[in-house]
């Protein structure tokens, strides 16, 4: 999540998860530390245009799709906010 409470790069994170790619893999491919890559994924430091292009190339997807914002309908936000830890495990 970034400081505005929104997740940056949700599609990138989803692709990482489904393809089993870890943070350190991306850091190595972009020649940066795990910490620097994590700061970018969290939205604390914006990805540079050349970093976005490189990631899109590596994943074989369109850059616009890879970095599209996650849109959560207002009703879903309310329902998610009402979940308690006990409810989430059901």
PyMOL Python script that loads the backbone (N, CA, C, O; Angstrom):
from pymol import cmd

cmd.read_pdbstr("""\
ATOM      1  N   UNK A   1       0.834  -1.170   0.000  1.00  0.00           N
ATOM      2  CA  UNK A   1       0.000   0.000   0.000  1.00  0.00           C
ATOM      3  C   UNK A   1       0.880   1.234   0.000  1.00  0.00           C
ATOM      4  O   UNK A   1       1.944   1.251   0.618  1.00  0.00           O
ATOM      5  N   UNK A   2       0.440   2.240  -0.680  1.00  0.00           N
ATOM      6  CA  UNK A   2       1.206   3.485  -0.623  1.00  0.00           C
ATOM      7  C   UNK A   2       0.645   4.359   0.491  1.00  0.00           C
ATOM      8  O   UNK A   2      -0.265   3.941   1.207  1.00  0.00           O
ATOM      9  N   UNK A   3       1.166   5.545   0.640  1.00  0.00           N
ATOM     10  CA  UNK A   3       0.761   6.395   1.741  1.00  0.00           C
ATOM     11  C   UNK A   3      -0.663   6.910   1.598  1.00  0.00           C
ATOM     12  O   UNK A   3      -1.218   7.444   2.559  1.00  0.00           O
ATOM     13  N   UNK A   4      -1.264   6.765   0.435  1.00  0.00           N
ATOM     14  CA  UNK A   4      -2.657   7.168   0.243  1.00  0.00           C
ATOM     15  C   UNK A   4      -3.610   6.025   0.551  1.00  0.00           C
ATOM     16  O   UNK A   4      -4.825   6.186   0.436  1.00  0.00           O
ATOM     17  N   UNK A   5      -3.075   4.865   0.944  1.00  0.00           N
ATOM     18  CA  UNK A   5      -3.910   3.716   1.262  1.00  0.00           C
ATOM     19  C   UNK A   5      -4.322   2.903   0.059  1.00  0.00           C
ATOM     20  O   UNK A   5      -5.220   2.067   0.162  1.00  0.00           O
ATOM     21  N   UNK A   6      -3.691   3.126  -1.085  1.00  0.00           N
ATOM     22  CA  UNK A   6      -4.008   2.347  -2.282  1.00  0.00           C
ATOM     23  C   UNK A   6      -2.813   1.497  -2.659  1.00  0.00           C
ATOM     24  O   UNK A   6      -1.668   1.914  -2.485  1.00  0.00           O
ATOM     25  N   UNK A   7      -3.071   0.325  -3.168  1.00  0.00           N
ATOM     26  CA  UNK A   7      -1.980  -0.557  -3.557  1.00  0.00           C
ATOM     27  C   UNK A   7      -1.458  -0.152  -4.921  1.00  0.00           C
ATOM     28  O   UNK A   7      -2.232   0.032  -5.861  1.00  0.00           O
ATOM     29  N   UNK A   8      -0.154  -0.015  -5.029  1.00  0.00           N
ATOM     30  CA  UNK A   8       0.451   0.262  -6.319  1.00  0.00           C
ATOM     31  C   UNK A   8       0.775  -1.057  -7.002  1.00  0.00           C
ATOM     32  O   UNK A   8       1.144  -2.027  -6.340  1.00  0.00           O
ATOM     33  N   UNK A   9       0.641  -1.096  -8.297  1.00  0.00           N
ATOM     34  CA  UNK A   9       1.015  -2.246  -9.119  1.00  0.00           C
ATOM     35  C   UNK A   9       0.344  -3.554  -8.702  1.00  0.00           C
ATOM     36  O   UNK A   9       1.042  -4.555  -8.538  1.00  0.00           O
ATOM     37  N   UNK A  10      -0.979  -3.590  -8.523  1.00  0.00           N
ATOM     38  CA  UNK A  10      -1.616  -4.846  -8.108  1.00  0.00           C
ATOM     39  C   UNK A  10      -1.467  -5.942  -9.150  1.00  0.00           C
ATOM     40  O   UNK A  10      -1.365  -7.116  -8.793  1.00  0.00           O
ATOM     41  N   UNK A  11      -1.452  -5.585 -10.442  1.00  0.00           N
ATOM     42  CA  UNK A  11      -1.304  -6.607 -11.478  1.00  0.00           C
ATOM     43  C   UNK A  11       0.105  -7.180 -11.477  1.00  0.00           C
ATOM     44  O   UNK A  11       0.287  -8.375 -11.705  1.00  0.00           O
ATOM     45  N   UNK A  12       1.098  -6.344 -11.224  1.00  0.00           N
ATOM     46  CA  UNK A  12       2.467  -6.825 -11.118  1.00  0.00           C
ATOM     47  C   UNK A  12       2.584  -7.795  -9.959  1.00  0.00           C
ATOM     48  O   UNK A  12       3.194  -8.854 -10.099  1.00  0.00           O
ATOM     49  N   UNK A  13       2.013  -7.451  -8.825  1.00  0.00           N
ATOM     50  CA  UNK A  13       2.061  -8.337  -7.660  1.00  0.00           C
ATOM     51  C   UNK A  13       1.341  -9.652  -7.947  1.00  0.00           C
ATOM     52  O   UNK A  13       1.811 -10.715  -7.543  1.00  0.00           O
ATOM     53  N   UNK A  14       0.214  -9.589  -8.636  1.00  0.00           N
ATOM     54  CA  UNK A  14      -0.531 -10.812  -8.969  1.00  0.00           C
ATOM     55  C   UNK A  14       0.291 -11.704  -9.895  1.00  0.00           C
ATOM     56  O   UNK A  14       0.332 -12.919  -9.705  1.00  0.00           O
ATOM     57  N   UNK A  15       0.941 -11.116 -10.890  1.00  0.00           N
ATOM     58  CA  UNK A  15       1.790 -11.910 -11.785  1.00  0.00           C
ATOM     59  C   UNK A  15       2.966 -12.520 -11.044  1.00  0.00           C
ATOM     60  O   UNK A  15       3.330 -13.669 -11.295  1.00  0.00           O
ATOM     61  N   UNK A  16       3.557 -11.771 -10.144  1.00  0.00           N
ATOM     62  CA  UNK A  16       4.656 -12.307  -9.343  1.00  0.00           C
ATOM     63  C   UNK A  16       4.180 -13.525  -8.565  1.00  0.00           C
ATOM     64  O   UNK A  16       4.867 -14.545  -8.515  1.00  0.00           O
ATOM     65  N   UNK A  17       3.012 -13.417  -7.963  1.00  0.00           N
ATOM     66  CA  UNK A  17       2.466 -14.502  -7.151  1.00  0.00           C
ATOM     67  C   UNK A  17       2.162 -15.730  -8.008  1.00  0.00           C
ATOM     68  O   UNK A  17       2.539 -16.844  -7.644  1.00  0.00           O
ATOM     69  N   UNK A  18       1.487 -15.541  -9.138  1.00  0.00           N
ATOM     70  CA  UNK A  18       1.091 -16.685  -9.960  1.00  0.00           C
ATOM     71  C   UNK A  18       2.275 -17.356 -10.654  1.00  0.00           C
ATOM     72  O   UNK A  18       2.234 -18.555 -10.931  1.00  0.00           O
ATOM     73  N   UNK A  19       3.315 -16.598 -10.932  1.00  0.00           N
ATOM     74  CA  UNK A  19       4.487 -17.167 -11.609  1.00  0.00           C
ATOM     75  C   UNK A  19       5.603 -17.557 -10.642  1.00  0.00           C
ATOM     76  O   UNK A  19       6.656 -18.037 -11.063  1.00  0.00           O
ATOM     77  N   UNK A  20       5.373 -17.352  -9.363  1.00  0.00           N
ATOM     78  CA  UNK A  20       6.357 -17.746  -8.363  1.00  0.00           C
ATOM     79  C   UNK A  20       7.633 -16.923  -8.396  1.00  0.00           C
ATOM     80  O   UNK A  20       8.716 -17.427  -8.098  1.00  0.00           O
ATOM     81  N   UNK A  21       7.499 -15.658  -8.760  1.00  0.00           N
ATOM     82  CA  UNK A  21       8.660 -14.773  -8.832  1.00  0.00           C
ATOM     83  C   UNK A  21       8.741 -13.977  -7.537  1.00  0.00           C
ATOM     84  O   UNK A  21       7.772 -13.342  -7.123  1.00  0.00           O
ATOM     85  N   UNK A  22       9.891 -14.020  -6.914  1.00  0.00           N
ATOM     86  CA  UNK A  22      10.089 -13.336  -5.644  1.00  0.00           C
ATOM     87  C   UNK A  22      10.674 -11.948  -5.860  1.00  0.00           C
ATOM     88  O   UNK A  22      11.212 -11.627  -6.920  1.00  0.00           O
ATOM     89  N   UNK A  23      10.550 -11.140  -4.817  1.00  0.00           N
ATOM     90  CA  UNK A  23      11.038  -9.772  -4.849  1.00  0.00           C
ATOM     91  C   UNK A  23      12.508  -9.702  -5.244  1.00  0.00           C
ATOM     92  O   UNK A  23      12.904  -8.843  -6.032  1.00  0.00           O
ATOM     93  N   UNK A  24      13.316 -10.607  -4.695  1.00  0.00           N
ATOM     94  CA  UNK A  24      14.745 -10.556  -5.006  1.00  0.00           C
ATOM     95  C   UNK A  24      15.034 -10.889  -6.463  1.00  0.00           C
ATOM     96  O   UNK A  24      16.029 -10.425  -7.020  1.00  0.00           O
ATOM     97  N   UNK A  25      14.165 -11.695  -7.087  1.00  0.00           N
ATOM     98  CA  UNK A  25      14.327 -11.970  -8.521  1.00  0.00           C
ATOM     99  C   UNK A  25      14.183 -10.682  -9.324  1.00  0.00           C
ATOM    100  O   UNK A  25      15.006 -10.379 -10.188  1.00  0.00           O
ATOM    101  N   UNK A  26      13.131  -9.930  -9.027  1.00  0.00           N
ATOM    102  CA  UNK A  26      12.911  -8.675  -9.756  1.00  0.00           C
ATOM    103  C   UNK A  26      14.032  -7.692  -9.497  1.00  0.00           C
ATOM    104  O   UNK A  26      14.496  -7.012 -10.412  1.00  0.00           O
ATOM    105  N   UNK A  27      14.463  -7.616  -8.259  1.00  0.00           N
ATOM    106  CA  UNK A  27      15.570  -6.730  -7.925  1.00  0.00           C
ATOM    107  C   UNK A  27      16.822  -7.063  -8.718  1.00  0.00           C
ATOM    108  O   UNK A  27      17.505  -6.172  -9.221  1.00  0.00           O
ATOM    109  N   UNK A  28      17.119  -8.363  -8.826  1.00  0.00           N
ATOM    110  CA  UNK A  28      18.288  -8.788  -9.595  1.00  0.00           C
ATOM    111  C   UNK A  28      18.144  -8.419 -11.061  1.00  0.00           C
ATOM    112  O   UNK A  28      19.092  -7.938 -11.682  1.00  0.00           O
ATOM    113  N   UNK A  29      16.954  -8.646 -11.616  1.00  0.00           N
ATOM    114  CA  UNK A  29      16.739  -8.359 -13.032  1.00  0.00           C
ATOM    115  C   UNK A  29      16.840  -6.868 -13.339  1.00  0.00           C
ATOM    116  O   UNK A  29      17.263  -6.483 -14.429  1.00  0.00           O
ATOM    117  N   UNK A  30      16.453  -6.032 -12.380  1.00  0.00           N
ATOM    118  CA  UNK A  30      16.525  -4.582 -12.572  1.00  0.00           C
ATOM    119  C   UNK A  30      17.793  -3.986 -11.975  1.00  0.00           C
ATOM    120  O   UNK A  30      17.985  -2.770 -11.983  1.00  0.00           O
ATOM    121  N   UNK A  31      18.652  -4.852 -11.459  1.00  0.00           N
ATOM    122  CA  UNK A  31      19.923  -4.441 -10.849  1.00  0.00           C
ATOM    123  C   UNK A  31      19.718  -3.443  -9.706  1.00  0.00           C
ATOM    124  O   UNK A  31      20.320  -2.370  -9.674  1.00  0.00           O
ATOM    125  N   UNK A  32      18.846  -3.836  -8.770  1.00  0.00           N
ATOM    126  CA  UNK A  32      18.640  -3.024  -7.576  1.00  0.00           C
ATOM    127  C   UNK A  32      18.467  -3.954  -6.385  1.00  0.00           C
ATOM    128  O   UNK A  32      18.206  -5.146  -6.550  1.00  0.00           O
ATOM    129  N   UNK A  33      18.611  -3.411  -5.199  1.00  0.00           N
ATOM    130  CA  UNK A  33      18.487  -4.211  -3.982  1.00  0.00           C
ATOM    131  C   UNK A  33      17.031  -4.610  -3.740  1.00  0.00           C
ATOM    132  O   UNK A  33      16.105  -4.035  -4.311  1.00  0.00           O
ATOM    133  N   UNK A  34      16.860  -5.611  -2.876  1.00  0.00           N
ATOM    134  CA  UNK A  34      15.508  -6.021  -2.495  1.00  0.00           C
ATOM    135  C   UNK A  34      14.759  -4.847  -1.874  1.00  0.00           C
ATOM    136  O   UNK A  34      13.577  -4.633  -2.145  1.00  0.00           O
ATOM    137  N   UNK A  35      15.457  -4.103  -1.050  1.00  0.00           N
ATOM    138  CA  UNK A  35      14.847  -2.958  -0.379  1.00  0.00           C
ATOM    139  C   UNK A  35      14.376  -1.909  -1.386  1.00  0.00           C
ATOM    140  O   UNK A  35      13.269  -1.384  -1.269  1.00  0.00           O
ATOM    141  N   UNK A  36      15.211  -1.609  -2.364  1.00  0.00           N
ATOM    142  CA  UNK A  36      14.837  -0.619  -3.382  1.00  0.00           C
ATOM    143  C   UNK A  36      13.640  -1.108  -4.201  1.00  0.00           C
ATOM    144  O   UNK A  36      12.749  -0.325  -4.530  1.00  0.00           O
ATOM    145  N   UNK A  37      13.621  -2.402  -4.529  1.00  0.00           N
ATOM    146  CA  UNK A  37      12.500  -2.954  -5.290  1.00  0.00           C
ATOM    147  C   UNK A  37      11.230  -2.917  -4.457  1.00  0.00           C
ATOM    148  O   UNK A  37      10.161  -2.587  -4.970  1.00  0.00           O
ATOM    149  N   UNK A  38      11.337  -3.251  -3.180  1.00  0.00           N
ATOM    150  CA  UNK A  38      10.189  -3.233  -2.290  1.00  0.00           C
ATOM    151  C   UNK A  38       9.619  -1.821  -2.163  1.00  0.00           C
ATOM    152  O   UNK A  38       8.401  -1.646  -2.169  1.00  0.00           O
ATOM    153  N   UNK A  39      10.473  -0.828  -2.051  1.00  0.00           N
ATOM    154  CA  UNK A  39      10.021   0.560  -1.968  1.00  0.00           C
ATOM    155  C   UNK A  39       9.219   0.940  -3.206  1.00  0.00           C
ATOM    156  O   UNK A  39       8.241   1.682  -3.112  1.00  0.00           O
ATOM    157  N   UNK A  40       9.621   0.442  -4.342  1.00  0.00           N
ATOM    158  CA  UNK A  40       8.901   0.730  -5.587  1.00  0.00           C
ATOM    159  C   UNK A  40       7.568  -0.003  -5.640  1.00  0.00           C
ATOM    160  O   UNK A  40       6.564   0.573  -6.060  1.00  0.00           O
ATOM    161  N   UNK A  41       7.545  -1.266  -5.220  1.00  0.00           N
ATOM    162  CA  UNK A  41       6.299  -2.021  -5.244  1.00  0.00           C
ATOM    163  C   UNK A  41       5.276  -1.458  -4.256  1.00  0.00           C
ATOM    164  O   UNK A  41       4.070  -1.534  -4.492  1.00  0.00           O
ATOM    165  N   UNK A  42       5.759  -0.897  -3.161  1.00  0.00           N
ATOM    166  CA  UNK A  42       4.859  -0.298  -2.182  1.00  0.00           C
ATOM    167  C   UNK A  42       4.396   1.091  -2.587  1.00  0.00           C
ATOM    168  O   UNK A  42       3.483   1.645  -1.976  1.00  0.00           O
ATOM    169  N   UNK A  43       5.021   1.657  -3.614  1.00  0.00           N
ATOM    170  CA  UNK A  43       4.632   2.977  -4.086  1.00  0.00           C
ATOM    171  C   UNK A  43       5.308   4.111  -3.354  1.00  0.00           C
ATOM    172  O   UNK A  43       4.943   5.272  -3.542  1.00  0.00           O
ATOM    173  N   UNK A  44       6.282   3.801  -2.523  1.00  0.00           N
ATOM    174  CA  UNK A  44       6.988   4.859  -1.795  1.00  0.00           C
ATOM    175  C   UNK A  44       7.975   5.585  -2.693  1.00  0.00           C
ATOM    176  O   UNK A  44       8.242   6.773  -2.515  1.00  0.00           O
ATOM    177  N   UNK A  45       8.513   4.849  -3.666  1.00  0.00           N
ATOM    178  CA  UNK A  45       9.382   5.423  -4.697  1.00  0.00           C
ATOM    179  C   UNK A  45       8.762   5.015  -6.029  1.00  0.00           C
ATOM    180  O   UNK A  45       8.566   3.823  -6.268  1.00  0.00           O
ATOM    181  N   UNK A  46       8.451   5.965  -6.895  1.00  0.00           N
ATOM    182  CA  UNK A  46       7.829   5.590  -8.177  1.00  0.00           C
ATOM    183  C   UNK A  46       8.810   4.832  -9.071  1.00  0.00           C
ATOM    184  O   UNK A  46      10.008   5.114  -9.087  1.00  0.00           O
ATOM    185  N   UNK A  47       8.276   3.875  -9.806  1.00  0.00           N
ATOM    186  CA  UNK A  47       9.081   3.174 -10.810  1.00  0.00           C
ATOM    187  C   UNK A  47       9.384   4.139 -11.943  1.00  0.00           C
ATOM    188  O   UNK A  47       8.503   4.862 -12.408  1.00  0.00           O
ATOM    189  N   UNK A  48      10.606   4.147 -12.375  1.00  0.00           N
ATOM    190  CA  UNK A  48      11.005   4.975 -13.515  1.00  0.00           C
ATOM    191  C   UNK A  48      10.412   4.373 -14.790  1.00  0.00           C
ATOM    192  O   UNK A  48      10.159   3.169 -14.842  1.00  0.00           O
ATOM    193  N   UNK A  49      10.188   5.192 -15.813  1.00  0.00           N
ATOM    194  CA  UNK A  49       9.637   4.665 -17.066  1.00  0.00           C
ATOM    195  C   UNK A  49      10.433   3.493 -17.629  1.00  0.00           C
ATOM    196  O   UNK A  49       9.842   2.538 -18.134  1.00  0.00           O
ATOM    197  N   UNK A  50      11.766   3.546 -17.553  1.00  0.00           N
ATOM    198  CA  UNK A  50      12.556   2.435 -18.094  1.00  0.00           C
ATOM    199  C   UNK A  50      12.402   1.175 -17.241  1.00  0.00           C
ATOM    200  O   UNK A  50      12.520   0.067 -17.764  1.00  0.00           O
ATOM    201  N   UNK A  51      12.141   1.320 -15.940  1.00  0.00           N
ATOM    202  CA  UNK A  51      11.904   0.158 -15.081  1.00  0.00           C
ATOM    203  C   UNK A  51      10.555  -0.476 -15.409  1.00  0.00           C
ATOM    204  O   UNK A  51      10.428  -1.700 -15.434  1.00  0.00           O
ATOM    205  N   UNK A  52       9.555   0.358 -15.659  1.00  0.00           N
ATOM    206  CA  UNK A  52       8.243  -0.167 -16.040  1.00  0.00           C
ATOM    207  C   UNK A  52       8.326  -0.918 -17.364  1.00  0.00           C
ATOM    208  O   UNK A  52       7.767  -2.005 -17.505  1.00  0.00           O
ATOM    209  N   UNK A  53       9.025  -0.332 -18.332  1.00  0.00           N
ATOM    210  CA  UNK A  53       9.185  -1.002 -19.637  1.00  0.00           C
ATOM    211  C   UNK A  53       9.875  -2.344 -19.471  1.00  0.00           C
ATOM    212  O   UNK A  53       9.451  -3.339 -20.058  1.00  0.00           O
ATOM    213  N   UNK A  54      10.933  -2.377 -18.676  1.00  0.00           N
ATOM    214  CA  UNK A  54      11.699  -3.616 -18.463  1.00  0.00           C
ATOM    215  C   UNK A  54      10.830  -4.687 -17.806  1.00  0.00           C
ATOM    216  O   UNK A  54      10.868  -5.848 -18.212  1.00  0.00           O
ATOM    217  N   UNK A  55      10.061  -4.313 -16.810  1.00  0.00           N
ATOM    218  CA  UNK A  55       9.181  -5.282 -16.146  1.00  0.00           C
ATOM    219  C   UNK A  55       8.114  -5.815 -17.110  1.00  0.00           C
ATOM    220  O   UNK A  55       7.824  -7.011 -17.115  1.00  0.00           O
ATOM    221  N   UNK A  56       7.540  -4.940 -17.912  1.00  0.00           N
ATOM    222  CA  UNK A  56       6.546  -5.382 -18.896  1.00  0.00           C
ATOM    223  C   UNK A  56       7.173  -6.365 -19.886  1.00  0.00           C
ATOM    224  O   UNK A  56       6.553  -7.365 -20.248  1.00  0.00           O
ATOM    225  N   UNK A  57       8.393  -6.083 -20.319  1.00  0.00           N
ATOM    226  CA  UNK A  57       9.100  -6.997 -21.220  1.00  0.00           C
ATOM    227  C   UNK A  57       9.350  -8.346 -20.547  1.00  0.00           C
ATOM    228  O   UNK A  57       9.135  -9.398 -21.149  1.00  0.00           O
ATOM    229  N   UNK A  58       9.801  -8.305 -19.311  1.00  0.00           N
ATOM    230  CA  UNK A  58      10.107  -9.544 -18.587  1.00  0.00           C
ATOM    231  C   UNK A  58       8.880 -10.425 -18.412  1.00  0.00           C
ATOM    232  O   UNK A  58       8.967 -11.648 -18.526  1.00  0.00           O
ATOM    233  N   UNK A  59       7.729  -9.803 -18.133  1.00  0.00           N
ATOM    234  CA  UNK A  59       6.505 -10.569 -17.938  1.00  0.00           C
ATOM    235  C   UNK A  59       5.763 -10.836 -19.247  1.00  0.00           C
ATOM    236  O   UNK A  59       4.833 -11.643 -19.278  1.00  0.00           O
ATOM    237  N   UNK A  60       6.164 -10.170 -20.315  1.00  0.00           N
ATOM    238  CA  UNK A  60       5.523 -10.385 -21.601  1.00  0.00           C
ATOM    239  C   UNK A  60       4.101  -9.860 -21.667  1.00  0.00           C
ATOM    240  O   UNK A  60       3.236 -10.465 -22.302  1.00  0.00           O
ATOM    241  N   UNK A  61       3.860  -8.733 -21.011  1.00  0.00           N
ATOM    242  CA  UNK A  61       2.528  -8.122 -21.030  1.00  0.00           C
ATOM    243  C   UNK A  61       2.647  -6.648 -21.370  1.00  0.00           C
ATOM    244  O   UNK A  61       3.733  -6.070 -21.335  1.00  0.00           O
ATOM    245  N   UNK A  62       1.519  -6.056 -21.695  1.00  0.00           N
ATOM    246  CA  UNK A  62       1.483  -4.624 -22.003  1.00  0.00           C
ATOM    247  C   UNK A  62       1.778  -3.819 -20.737  1.00  0.00           C
ATOM    248  O   UNK A  62       1.290  -4.145 -19.655  1.00  0.00           O
ATOM    249  N   UNK A  63       2.563  -2.794 -20.882  1.00  0.00           N
ATOM    250  CA  UNK A  63       2.903  -1.940 -19.742  1.00  0.00           C
ATOM    251  C   UNK A  63       1.653  -1.327 -19.117  1.00  0.00           C
ATOM    252  O   UNK A  63       1.544  -1.256 -17.893  1.00  0.00           O
ATOM    253  N   UNK A  64       0.711  -0.886 -19.948  1.00  0.00           N
ATOM    254  CA  UNK A  64      -0.515  -0.259 -19.437  1.00  0.00           C
ATOM    255  C   UNK A  64      -1.317  -1.235 -18.575  1.00  0.00           C
ATOM    256  O   UNK A  64      -1.895  -0.837 -17.564  1.00  0.00           O
ATOM    257  N   UNK A  65      -1.355  -2.499 -18.966  1.00  0.00           N
ATOM    258  CA  UNK A  65      -2.077  -3.506 -18.193  1.00  0.00           C
ATOM    259  C   UNK A  65      -1.340  -3.827 -16.901  1.00  0.00           C
ATOM    260  O   UNK A  65      -1.955  -3.946 -15.841  1.00  0.00           O
ATOM    261  N   UNK A  66      -0.039  -3.965 -16.991  1.00  0.00           N
ATOM    262  CA  UNK A  66       0.761  -4.335 -15.827  1.00  0.00           C
ATOM    263  C   UNK A  66       0.650  -3.307 -14.708  1.00  0.00           C
ATOM    264  O   UNK A  66       0.667  -3.665 -13.530  1.00  0.00           O
ATOM    265  N   UNK A  67       0.538  -2.040 -15.068  1.00  0.00           N
ATOM    266  CA  UNK A  67       0.508  -0.981 -14.066  1.00  0.00           C
ATOM    267  C   UNK A  67      -0.840  -0.275 -13.969  1.00  0.00           C
ATOM    268  O   UNK A  67      -0.922   0.858 -13.494  1.00  0.00           O
ATOM    269  N   UNK A  68      -1.895  -0.948 -14.420  1.00  0.00           N
ATOM    270  CA  UNK A  68      -3.248  -0.391 -14.298  1.00  0.00           C
ATOM    271  C   UNK A  68      -3.635  -0.359 -12.822  1.00  0.00           C
ATOM    272  O   UNK A  68      -3.274  -1.266 -12.072  1.00  0.00           O
ATOM    273  N   UNK A  69      -4.354   0.660 -12.400  1.00  0.00           N
ATOM    274  CA  UNK A  69      -4.756   0.739 -10.986  1.00  0.00           C
ATOM    275  C   UNK A  69      -5.812  -0.303 -10.659  1.00  0.00           C
ATOM    276  O   UNK A  69      -6.595  -0.711 -11.517  1.00  0.00           O
ATOM    277  N   UNK A  70      -5.818  -0.717  -9.422  1.00  0.00           N
ATOM    278  CA  UNK A  70      -6.837  -1.636  -8.937  1.00  0.00           C
ATOM    279  C   UNK A  70      -8.072  -0.814  -8.602  1.00  0.00           C
ATOM    280  O   UNK A  70      -8.002   0.140  -7.827  1.00  0.00           O
ATOM    281  N   UNK A  71      -9.183  -1.181  -9.182  1.00  0.00           N
ATOM    282  CA  UNK A  71     -10.422  -0.459  -8.925  1.00  0.00           C
ATOM    283  C   UNK A  71     -11.314  -1.357  -8.078  1.00  0.00           C
ATOM    284  O   UNK A  71     -11.703  -2.443  -8.507  1.00  0.00           O
ATOM    285  N   UNK A  72     -11.630  -0.899  -6.880  1.00  0.00           N
ATOM    286  CA  UNK A  72     -12.498  -1.641  -5.976  1.00  0.00           C
ATOM    287  C   UNK A  72     -13.796  -0.872  -5.840  1.00  0.00           C
ATOM    288  O   UNK A  72     -13.793   0.277  -5.398  1.00  0.00           O
ATOM    289  N   UNK A  73     -14.918  -1.497  -6.216  1.00  0.00           N
ATOM    290  CA  UNK A  73     -16.199  -0.806  -6.101  1.00  0.00           C
ATOM    291  C   UNK A  73     -16.462  -0.383  -4.651  1.00  0.00           C
ATOM    292  O   UNK A  73     -16.074  -1.093  -3.723  1.00  0.00           O
ATOM    293  N   UNK A  74     -17.119   0.766  -4.449  1.00  0.00           N
ATOM    294  CA  UNK A  74     -17.369   1.251  -3.082  1.00  0.00           C
ATOM    295  C   UNK A  74     -18.053   0.227  -2.181  1.00  0.00           C
ATOM    296  O   UNK A  74     -17.716   0.129  -1.002  1.00  0.00           O
ATOM    297  N   UNK A  75     -18.999  -0.532  -2.707  1.00  0.00           N
ATOM    298  CA  UNK A  75     -19.694  -1.524  -1.887  1.00  0.00           C
ATOM    299  C   UNK A  75     -18.717  -2.595  -1.398  1.00  0.00           C
ATOM    300  O   UNK A  75     -18.805  -3.037  -0.252  1.00  0.00           O
ATOM    301  N   UNK A  76     -17.805  -3.004  -2.243  1.00  0.00           N
ATOM    302  CA  UNK A  76     -16.829  -4.021  -1.848  1.00  0.00           C
ATOM    303  C   UNK A  76     -15.900  -3.482  -0.769  1.00  0.00           C
ATOM    304  O   UNK A  76     -15.491  -4.224   0.125  1.00  0.00           O
ATOM    305  N   UNK A  77     -15.567  -2.213  -0.843  1.00  0.00           N
ATOM    306  CA  UNK A  77     -14.715  -1.606   0.183  1.00  0.00           C
ATOM    307  C   UNK A  77     -15.398  -1.662   1.543  1.00  0.00           C
ATOM    308  O   UNK A  77     -14.765  -1.981   2.548  1.00  0.00           O
ATOM    309  N   UNK A  78     -16.686  -1.352   1.572  1.00  0.00           N
ATOM    310  CA  UNK A  78     -17.420  -1.372   2.841  1.00  0.00           C
ATOM    311  C   UNK A  78     -17.481  -2.783   3.411  1.00  0.00           C
ATOM    312  O   UNK A  78     -17.267  -2.981   4.607  1.00  0.00           O
ATOM    313  N   UNK A  79     -17.775  -3.778   2.547  1.00  0.00           N
ATOM    314  CA  UNK A  79     -17.865  -5.157   3.012  1.00  0.00           C
ATOM    315  C   UNK A  79     -16.526  -5.640   3.536  1.00  0.00           C
ATOM    316  O   UNK A  79     -16.472  -6.304   4.571  1.00  0.00           O
ATOM    317  N   UNK A  80     -15.451  -5.321   2.844  1.00  0.00           N
ATOM    318  CA  UNK A  80     -14.125  -5.741   3.267  1.00  0.00           C
ATOM    319  C   UNK A  80     -13.760  -5.082   4.587  1.00  0.00           C
ATOM    320  O   UNK A  80     -13.157  -5.724   5.447  1.00  0.00           O
ATOM    321  N   UNK A  81     -14.107  -3.838   4.762  1.00  0.00           N
ATOM    322  CA  UNK A  81     -13.769  -3.123   5.984  1.00  0.00           C
ATOM    323  C   UNK A  81     -14.492  -3.708   7.191  1.00  0.00           C
ATOM    324  O   UNK A  81     -14.008  -3.580   8.316  1.00  0.00           O
ATOM    325  N   UNK A  82     -15.640  -4.346   6.980  1.00  0.00           N
ATOM    326  CA  UNK A  82     -16.414  -4.883   8.085  1.00  0.00           C
ATOM    327  C   UNK A  82     -15.934  -6.272   8.504  1.00  0.00           C
ATOM    328  O   UNK A  82     -16.361  -6.771   9.545  1.00  0.00           O
ATOM    329  N   UNK A  83     -15.065  -6.906   7.728  1.00  0.00           N
ATOM    330  CA  UNK A  83     -14.586  -8.235   8.089  1.00  0.00           C
ATOM    331  C   UNK A  83     -13.697  -8.162   9.328  1.00  0.00           C
ATOM    332  O   UNK A  83     -12.892  -7.244   9.485  1.00  0.00           O
ATOM    333  N   UNK A  84     -13.860  -9.131  10.183  1.00  0.00           N
ATOM    334  CA  UNK A  84     -12.988  -9.243  11.339  1.00  0.00           C
ATOM    335  C   UNK A  84     -12.049 -10.416  11.088  1.00  0.00           C
ATOM    336  O   UNK A  84     -12.334 -11.244  10.223  1.00  0.00           O
ATOM    337  N   UNK A  85     -10.939 -10.514  11.815  1.00  0.00           N
ATOM    338  CA  UNK A  85     -10.028 -11.654  11.616  1.00  0.00           C
ATOM    339  C   UNK A  85     -10.735 -12.994  11.730  1.00  0.00           C
ATOM    340  O   UNK A  85     -10.411 -13.914  10.979  1.00  0.00           O
ATOM    341  N   UNK A  86     -11.685 -13.135  12.640  1.00  0.00           N
ATOM    342  CA  UNK A  86     -12.401 -14.396  12.790  1.00  0.00           C
ATOM    343  C   UNK A  86     -13.224 -14.716  11.549  1.00  0.00           C
ATOM    344  O   UNK A  86     -13.323 -15.880  11.158  1.00  0.00           O
ATOM    345  N   UNK A  87     -13.817 -13.701  10.924  1.00  0.00           N
ATOM    346  CA  UNK A  87     -14.629 -13.912   9.737  1.00  0.00           C
ATOM    347  C   UNK A  87     -13.781 -14.263   8.531  1.00  0.00           C
ATOM    348  O   UNK A  87     -14.226 -15.022   7.671  1.00  0.00           O
ATOM    349  N   UNK A  88     -12.558 -13.726   8.443  1.00  0.00           N
ATOM    350  CA  UNK A  88     -11.718 -13.958   7.281  1.00  0.00           C
ATOM    351  C   UNK A  88     -11.233 -15.391   7.197  1.00  0.00           C
ATOM    352  O   UNK A  88     -10.872 -15.840   6.109  1.00  0.00           O
ATOM    353  N   UNK A  89     -11.207 -16.133   8.303  1.00  0.00           N
ATOM    354  CA  UNK A  89     -10.702 -17.502   8.276  1.00  0.00           C
ATOM    355  C   UNK A  89     -11.752 -18.509   7.901  1.00  0.00           C
ATOM    356  O   UNK A  89     -11.429 -19.683   7.721  1.00  0.00           O
ATOM    357  N   UNK A  90     -12.989 -18.105   7.775  1.00  0.00           N
ATOM    358  CA  UNK A  90     -14.075 -19.038   7.416  1.00  0.00           C
ATOM    359  C   UNK A  90     -13.998 -19.416   5.968  1.00  0.00           C
ATOM    360  O   UNK A  90     -14.826 -20.189   5.486  1.00  0.00           O
TER     361      UNK A  90
END
""", "prot")
cmd.dss("prot")
cmd.show_as("cartoon", "prot")
cmd.util.cbc("prot")
cmd.orient("prot")
